[in-house]
Amino acid sequence: MNHPPDWLELYRARMLPSASVLLLTLLAAGCVATDRDVQATASVTPVHPSFLAMYGARSTERFPLPATDVSAVDPRYFRHEVAYPRHELPGTLVVDPGNKFLYLVRENGRALRYGVGVGKAGLAWNGTAEIKRKAEWPRWTPTADMIRREPERNNPWRNGMEAGLANPLGPRALYLFDGDRDTLYRIHGTTEPHTIGTNVSSGCIRMFNQDIIDLYGRVPVNTKVLVLPAGEHVEPQEAVRTAGGKAEPDAS
């Protein structure tokens, strides 16, 4: 059995048990949180340098992307390569909403595992879909349902929000379809990294901005996506591939 590295054990041991309430400052609608408050666990220990690099600034982006502050997020939600115990075909995306993970299945019983934020109760979904569209620095438009539900907050954006650092979809979006029908669900970035590992969205799957950039580069159009139903999970696995002896995935 693989054991987490010493620095990760120390990190977990020193995590504060208390939670702080963080105000959500962005207008919420389709694929965005509808609560104004979300709880996030704070850390008093530094993030390991390998993860600081992983979630560092991306100056070559169309909109230069600042480093993501991941200090308030449990390190298990950072990107890792893990053993994968299920039997989906390599290249499949598997979302485990209960455990807040997205897996990109690879060869030889491995997968890249990313932490995600998922839909709140009543807004989550499950089933199969395919990625039929990919977009870099996408526009964002609230759905009609979101506008009906919260018109004061969402109606101002009924004609869409332009791409940029304030756009809630972040730097990349993967659009999920059921056949030719747009499900209106997306896999995308976030302006609120502290919400990774929580049930906070309006049904979409949010990732750290650096993680959605990484995933976007790995998956083509027509990739199959499986979102597991409540009560079905991928058995948690420890990291099996590290870089520099630390829990950083192989980027190859």
Contacts in CASP RR format, 6 or more apart in sequence:
PFRMAT RR
TARGET T0000
AUTHOR 0000-0000-0000
METHOD contacts of the structure
MODEL  1
MNHPPDWLELYRARMLPSASVLLLTLLAAGCVATDRDVQATASVTPVHPS
FLAMYGARSTERFPLPATDVSAVDPRYFRHEVAYPRHELPGTLVVDPGNK
FLYLVRENGRALRYGVGVGKAGLAWNGTAEIKRKAEWPRWTPTADMIRRE
PERNNPWRNGMEAGLANPLGPRALYLFDGDRDTLYRIHGTTEPHTIGTNV
SSGCIRMFNQDIIDLYGRVPVNTKVLVLPAGEHVEPQEAVRTAGGKAEPD
AS
1 238 0 8 1.000
2 83 0 8 1.000
2 238 0 8 1.000
2 239 0 8 1.000
2 240 0 8 1.000
3 238 0 8 1.000
4 12 0 8 1.000
4 238 0 8 1.000
4 239 0 8 1.000
4 247 0 8 1.000
5 242 0 8 1.000
5 245 0 8 1.000
5 246 0 8 1.000
5 247 0 8 1.000
7 48 0 8 1.000
7 246 0 8 1.000
8 48 0 8 1.000
8 75 0 8 1.000
8 247 0 8 1.000
10 45 0 8 1.000
11 43 0 8 1.000
11 45 0 8 1.000
11 48 0 8 1.000
11 75 0 8 1.000
12 74 0 8 1.000
12 75 0 8 1.000
14 43 0 8 1.000
14 44 0 8 1.000
14 45 0 8 1.000
15 41 0 8 1.000
15 43 0 8 1.000
15 44 0 8 1.000
15 45 0 8 1.000
15 74 0 8 1.000
16 41 0 8 1.000
16 42 0 8 1.000
16 43 0 8 1.000
16 44 0 8 1.000
17 41 0 8 1.000
18 41 0 8 1.000
18 42 0 8 1.000
19 39 0 8 1.000
19 40 0 8 1.000
19 41 0 8 1.000
19 42 0 8 1.000
20 39 0 8 1.000
20 40 0 8 1.000
20 42 0 8 1.000
21 37 0 8 1.000
21 38 0 8 1.000
21 39 0 8 1.000
22 37 0 8 1.000
22 38 0 8 1.000
22 39 0 8 1.000
22 40 0 8 1.000
22 72 0 8 1.000
22 192 0 8 1.000
22 194 0 8 1.000
23 36 0 8 1.000
23 37 0 8 1.000
24 33 0 8 1.000
24 35 0 8 1.000
24 36 0 8 1.000
24 37 0 8 1.000
24 38 0 8 1.000
24 192 0 8 1.000
26 32 0 8 1.000
26 166 0 8 1.000
26 168 0 8 1.000
26 191 0 8 1.000
26 192 0 8 1.000
27 153 0 8 1.000
27 154 0 8 1.000
27 156 0 8 1.000
27 157 0 8 1.000
28 34 0 8 1.000
28 35 0 8 1.000
28 146 0 8 1.000
28 150 0 8 1.000
28 153 0 8 1.000
28 154 0 8 1.000
28 168 0 8 1.000
28 202 0 8 1.000
29 140 0 8 1.000
29 142 0 8 1.000
29 143 0 8 1.000
29 146 0 8 1.000
29 147 0 8 1.000
29 150 0 8 1.000
29 153 0 8 1.000
29 154 0 8 1.000
29 157 0 8 1.000
29 168 0 8 1.000
29 202 0 8 1.000
30 142 0 8 1.000
30 143 0 8 1.000
30 145 0 8 1.000
30 146 0 8 1.000
30 154 0 8 1.000
30 184 0 8 1.000
30 202 0 8 1.000
30 203 0 8 1.000
30 204 0 8 1.000
31 140 0 8 1.000
31 168 0 8 1.000
31 169 0 8 1.000
31 185 0 8 1.000
31 186 0 8 1.000
31 188 0 8 1.000
31 201 0 8 1.000
31 202 0 8 1.000
31 203 0 8 1.000
31 204 0 8 1.000
31 206 0 8 1.000
32 142 0 8 1.000
32 168 0 8 1.000
32 201 0 8 1.000
32 202 0 8 1.000
32 204 0 8 1.000
33 120 0 8 1.000
33 192 0 8 1.000
33 195 0 8 1.000
33 200 0 8 1.000
33 201 0 8 1.000
33 202 0 8 1.000
34 120 0 8 1.000
34 123 0 8 1.000
34 146 0 8 1.000
34 149 0 8 1.000
34 150 0 8 1.000
34 202 0 8 1.000
35 120 0 8 1.000
35 200 0 8 1.000
38 192 0 8 1.000
38 194 0 8 1.000
38 195 0 8 1.000
38 198 0 8 1.000
38 200 0 8 1.000
39 198 0 8 1.000
40 72 0 8 1.000
40 73 0 8 1.000
40 194 0 8 1.000
40 195 0 8 1.000
40 198 0 8 1.000
41 72 0 8 1.000
41 73 0 8 1.000
41 74 0 8 1.000
42 71 0 8 1.000
42 72 0 8 1.000
43 71 0 8 1.000
43 72 0 8 1.000
46 71 0 8 1.000
47 55 0 8 1.000
47 70 0 8 1.000
47 71 0 8 1.000
47 75 0 8 1.000
48 75 0 8 1.000
48 246 0 8 1.000
48 247 0 8 1.000
50 243 0 8 1.000
50 244 0 8 1.000
50 246 0 8 1.000
50 247 0 8 1.000
50 248 0 8 1.000
51 70 0 8 1.000
51 75 0 8 1.000
51 78 0 8 1.000
51 248 0 8 1.000
52 67 0 8 1.000
54 78 0 8 1.000
54 79 0 8 1.000
54 210 0 8 1.000
54 248 0 8 1.000
55 67 0 8 1.000
55 68 0 8 1.000
55 70 0 8 1.000
55 78 0 8 1.000
55 208 0 8 1.000
55 210 0 8 1.000
56 67 0 8 1.000
56 68 0 8 1.000
56 210 0 8 1.000
57 64 0 8 1.000
57 65 0 8 1.000
57 66 0 8 1.000
57 67 0 8 1.000
58 64 0 8 1.000
58 65 0 8 1.000
58 171 0 8 1.000
58 209 0 8 1.000
58 210 0 8 1.000
58 213 0 8 1.000
59 65 0 8 1.000
61 137 0 8 1.000
61 171 0 8 1.000
61 213 0 8 1.000
62 136 0 8 1.000
62 137 0 8 1.000
62 163 0 8 1.000
62 171 0 8 1.000
63 137 0 8 1.000
63 163 0 8 1.000
63 164 0 8 1.000
63 165 0 8 1.000
63 171 0 8 1.000
65 165 0 8 1.000
65 171 0 8 1.000
65 209 0 8 1.000
65 210 0 8 1.000
65 213 0 8 1.000
66 165 0 8 1.000
68 193 0 8 1.000
68 208 0 8 1.000
68 209 0 8 1.000
68 210 0 8 1.000
69 193 0 8 1.000
69 194 0 8 1.000
70 78 0 8 1.000
70 193 0 8 1.000
70 208 0 8 1.000
72 193 0 8 1.000
72 194 0 8 1.000
73 193 0 8 1.000
73 194 0 8 1.000
73 196 0 8 1.000
73 197 0 8 1.000
74 197 0 8 1.000
75 247 0 8 1.000
77 100 0 8 1.000
77 101 0 8 1.000
77 114 0 8 1.000
77 115 0 8 1.000
77 116 0 8 1.000
77 196 0 8 1.000
77 197 0 8 1.000
78 115 0 8 1.000
78 247 0 8 1.000
79 112 0 8 1.000
79 113 0 8 1.000
79 114 0 8 1.000
79 115 0 8 1.000
79 208 0 8 1.000
79 211 0 8 1.000
79 214 0 8 1.000
79 248 0 8 1.000
79 249 0 8 1.000
80 112 0 8 1.000
80 113 0 8 1.000
80 239 0 8 1.000
80 241 0 8 1.000
80 247 0 8 1.000
80 248 0 8 1.000
80 249 0 8 1.000
81 106 0 8 1.000
81 110 0 8 1.000
81 111 0 8 1.000
81 112 0 8 1.000
81 113 0 8 1.000
81 239 0 8 1.000
81 240 0 8 1.000
81 241 0 8 1.000
81 249 0 8 1.000
81 250 0 8 1.000
82 103 0 8 1.000
82 110 0 8 1.000
82 111 0 8 1.000
82 112 0 8 1.000
82 113 0 8 1.000
82 237 0 8 1.000
82 238 0 8 1.000
82 239 0 8 1.000
82 240 0 8 1.000
83 109 0 8 1.000
83 110 0 8 1.000
83 111 0 8 1.000
83 237 0 8 1.000
83 238 0 8 1.000
83 240 0 8 1.000
84 103 0 8 1.000
84 105 0 8 1.000
84 106 0 8 1.000
84 109 0 8 1.000
84 110 0 8 1.000
84 111 0 8 1.000
84 234 0 8 1.000
84 237 0 8 1.000
85 109 0 8 1.000
85 234 0 8 1.000
85 235 0 8 1.000
85 237 0 8 1.000
86 94 0 8 1.000
86 105 0 8 1.000
86 234 0 8 1.000
88 94 0 8 1.000
88 105 0 8 1.000
88 226 0 8 1.000
89 105 0 8 1.000
89 224 0 8 1.000
90 105 0 8 1.000
90 106 0 8 1.000
90 107 0 8 1.000
91 104 0 8 1.000
91 105 0 8 1.000
91 106 0 8 1.000
91 219 0 8 1.000
91 223 0 8 1.000
91 224 0 8 1.000
92 104 0 8 1.000
92 105 0 8 1.000
92 223 0 8 1.000
92 224 0 8 1.000
92 225 0 8 1.000
92 226 0 8 1.000
93 102 0 8 1.000
93 103 0 8 1.000
93 104 0 8 1.000
93 105 0 8 1.000
93 131 0 8 1.000
93 187 0 8 1.000
93 219 0 8 1.000
93 223 0 8 1.000
93 224 0 8 1.000
93 225 0 8 1.000
93 226 0 8 1.000
94 102 0 8 1.000
94 103 0 8 1.000
94 105 0 8 1.000
94 111 0 8 1.000
94 225 0 8 1.000
94 226 0 8 1.000
94 228 0 8 1.000
94 234 0 8 1.000
95 101 0 8 1.000
95 102 0 8 1.000
95 103 0 8 1.000
95 116 0 8 1.000
95 118 0 8 1.000
95 205 0 8 1.000
95 225 0 8 1.000
95 226 0 8 1.000
95 227 0 8 1.000
95 228 0 8 1.000
96 102 0 8 1.000
96 103 0 8 1.000
96 228 0 8 1.000
96 233 0 8 1.000
96 234 0 8 1.000
97 118 0 8 1.000
97 119 0 8 1.000
97 124 0 8 1.000
97 126 0 8 1.000
97 199 0 8 1.000
97 227 0 8 1.000
97 228 0 8 1.000
97 230 0 8 1.000
98 118 0 8 1.000
98 228 0 8 1.000
98 230 0 8 1.000
98 231 0 8 1.000
98 233 0 8 1.000
99 233 0 8 1.000
99 234 0 8 1.000
99 236 0 8 1.000
100 115 0 8 1.000
100 116 0 8 1.000
100 117 0 8 1.000
100 118 0 8 1.000
100 196 0 8 1.000
100 197 0 8 1.000
100 198 0 8 1.000
101 113 0 8 1.000
101 114 0 8 1.000
101 115 0 8 1.000
101 116 0 8 1.000
101 234 0 8 1.000
102 113 0 8 1.000
102 114 0 8 1.000
102 115 0 8 1.000
102 116 0 8 1.000
102 187 0 8 1.000
102 205 0 8 1.000
102 207 0 8 1.000
102 215 0 8 1.000
103 111 0 8 1.000
103 112 0 8 1.000
103 113 0 8 1.000
103 114 0 8 1.000
103 234 0 8 1.000
104 111 0 8 1.000
104 112 0 8 1.000
104 114 0 8 1.000
104 215 0 8 1.000
104 218 0 8 1.000
104 219 0 8 1.000
105 111 0 8 1.000
106 112 0 8 1.000
110 240 0 8 1.000
110 241 0 8 1.000
112 215 0 8 1.000
112 218 0 8 1.000
112 249 0 8 1.000
113 237 0 8 1.000
114 207 0 8 1.000
114 208 0 8 1.000
114 211 0 8 1.000
114 214 0 8 1.000
114 215 0 8 1.000
115 196 0 8 1.000
115 197 0 8 1.000
115 207 0 8 1.000
115 208 0 8 1.000
115 211 0 8 1.000
116 196 0 8 1.000
116 197 0 8 1.000
116 205 0 8 1.000
116 206 0 8 1.000
116 207 0 8 1.000
117 190 0 8 1.000
117 195 0 8 1.000
117 196 0 8 1.000
117 197 0 8 1.000
117 198 0 8 1.000
117 199 0 8 1.000
117 200 0 8 1.000
117 201 0 8 1.000
117 205 0 8 1.000
117 206 0 8 1.000
117 207 0 8 1.000
118 124 0 8 1.000
118 197 0 8 1.000
118 198 0 8 1.000
118 199 0 8 1.000
118 200 0 8 1.000
118 201 0 8 1.000
118 203 0 8 1.000
118 205 0 8 1.000
118 206 0 8 1.000
119 199 0 8 1.000
119 200 0 8 1.000
119 201 0 8 1.000
119 202 0 8 1.000
119 203 0 8 1.000
119 204 0 8 1.000
120 199 0 8 1.000
120 200 0 8 1.000
120 201 0 8 1.000
120 202 0 8 1.000
120 203 0 8 1.000
121 199 0 8 1.000
123 201 0 8 1.000
123 202 0 8 1.000
123 203 0 8 1.000
124 199 0 8 1.000
124 203 0 8 1.000
124 230 0 8 1.000
125 183 0 8 1.000
125 185 0 8 1.000
125 203 0 8 1.000
125 227 0 8 1.000
126 227 0 8 1.000
126 228 0 8 1.000
126 229 0 8 1.000
126 230 0 8 1.000
127 226 0 8 1.000
127 227 0 8 1.000
127 229 0 8 1.000
128 178 0 8 1.000
128 224 0 8 1.000
128 225 0 8 1.000
128 226 0 8 1.000
128 227 0 8 1.000
129 176 0 8 1.000
129 177 0 8 1.000
129 178 0 8 1.000
129 183 0 8 1.000
129 185 0 8 1.000
129 224 0 8 1.000
129 225 0 8 1.000
129 227 0 8 1.000
130 176 0 8 1.000
130 177 0 8 1.000
130 178 0 8 1.000
130 179 0 8 1.000
130 222 0 8 1.000
130 223 0 8 1.000
130 224 0 8 1.000
130 225 0 8 1.000
131 174 0 8 1.000
131 175 0 8 1.000
131 176 0 8 1.000
131 177 0 8 1.000
131 187 0 8 1.000
131 219 0 8 1.000
131 220 0 8 1.000
131 221 0 8 1.000
131 222 0 8 1.000
131 223 0 8 1.000
131 225 0 8 1.000
132 175 0 8 1.000
132 176 0 8 1.000
132 177 0 8 1.000
132 179 0 8 1.000
132 182 0 8 1.000
132 221 0 8 1.000
132 222 0 8 1.000
133 174 0 8 1.000
133 175 0 8 1.000
133 177 0 8 1.000
133 221 0 8 1.000
134 172 0 8 1.000
134 173 0 8 1.000
134 174 0 8 1.000
134 175 0 8 1.000
134 216 0 8 1.000
134 221 0 8 1.000
135 172 0 8 1.000
135 173 0 8 1.000
135 175 0 8 1.000
136 171 0 8 1.000
136 172 0 8 1.000
136 216 0 8 1.000
137 163 0 8 1.000
137 164 0 8 1.000
137 167 0 8 1.000
137 170 0 8 1.000
137 171 0 8 1.000
137 172 0 8 1.000
138 163 0 8 1.000
138 167 0 8 1.000
138 169 0 8 1.000
138 170 0 8 1.000
138 172 0 8 1.000
138 173 0 8 1.000
138 188 0 8 1.000
139 160 0 8 1.000
139 161 0 8 1.000
139 162 0 8 1.000
139 163 0 8 1.000
139 167 0 8 1.000
139 169 0 8 1.000
140 157 0 8 1.000
140 160 0 8 1.000
140 161 0 8 1.000
140 167 0 8 1.000
140 168 0 8 1.000
140 169 0 8 1.000
141 157 0 8 1.000
141 158 0 8 1.000
141 159 0 8 1.000
141 160 0 8 1.000
141 161 0 8 1.000
142 154 0 8 1.000
142 157 0 8 1.000
142 158 0 8 1.000
142 160 0 8 1.000
143 184 0 8 1.000
146 154 0 8 1.000
146 202 0 8 1.000
147 154 0 8 1.000
147 155 0 8 1.000
147 158 0 8 1.000
161 167 0 8 1.000
161 168 0 8 1.000
164 170 0 8 1.000
165 191 0 8 1.000
166 191 0 8 1.000
167 191 0 8 1.000
168 188 0 8 1.000
168 190 0 8 1.000
168 191 0 8 1.000
169 186 0 8 1.000
169 188 0 8 1.000
169 189 0 8 1.000
170 188 0 8 1.000
170 189 0 8 1.000
170 190 0 8 1.000
170 191 0 8 1.000
170 209 0 8 1.000
170 212 0 8 1.000
171 189 0 8 1.000
171 209 0 8 1.000
171 212 0 8 1.000
171 213 0 8 1.000
172 188 0 8 1.000
172 189 0 8 1.000
172 212 0 8 1.000
172 213 0 8 1.000
172 215 0 8 1.000
172 216 0 8 1.000
173 186 0 8 1.000
173 187 0 8 1.000
173 188 0 8 1.000
173 189 0 8 1.000
173 212 0 8 1.000
174 186 0 8 1.000
174 187 0 8 1.000
174 188 0 8 1.000
174 212 0 8 1.000
174 215 0 8 1.000
174 216 0 8 1.000
174 219 0 8 1.000
174 223 0 8 1.000
175 182 0 8 1.000
175 186 0 8 1.000
176 182 0 8 1.000
176 183 0 8 1.000
176 185 0 8 1.000
176 186 0 8 1.000
176 187 0 8 1.000
176 225 0 8 1.000
177 183 0 8 1.000
185 203 0 8 1.000
185 204 0 8 1.000
185 205 0 8 1.000
186 204 0 8 1.000
186 205 0 8 1.000
187 204 0 8 1.000
187 205 0 8 1.000
187 207 0 8 1.000
187 212 0 8 1.000
187 215 0 8 1.000
187 225 0 8 1.000
188 204 0 8 1.000
188 205 0 8 1.000
188 206 0 8 1.000
188 207 0 8 1.000
188 212 0 8 1.000
189 206 0 8 1.000
189 207 0 8 1.000
189 208 0 8 1.000
189 209 0 8 1.000
189 211 0 8 1.000
189 212 0 8 1.000
190 196 0 8 1.000
190 206 0 8 1.000
190 207 0 8 1.000
190 208 0 8 1.000
190 209 0 8 1.000
192 200 0 8 1.000
192 206 0 8 1.000
193 208 0 8 1.000
193 209 0 8 1.000
195 201 0 8 1.000
195 206 0 8 1.000
196 206 0 8 1.000
196 207 0 8 1.000
196 208 0 8 1.000
200 206 0 8 1.000
205 227 0 8 1.000
207 215 0 8 1.000
214 251 0 8 1.000
228 234 0 8 1.000
239 247 0 8 1.000
239 249 0 8 1.000
241 249 0 8 1.000
241 250 0 8 1.000
242 248 0 8 1.000
243 249 0 8 1.000
243 250 0 8 1.000
243 251 0 8 1.000
END
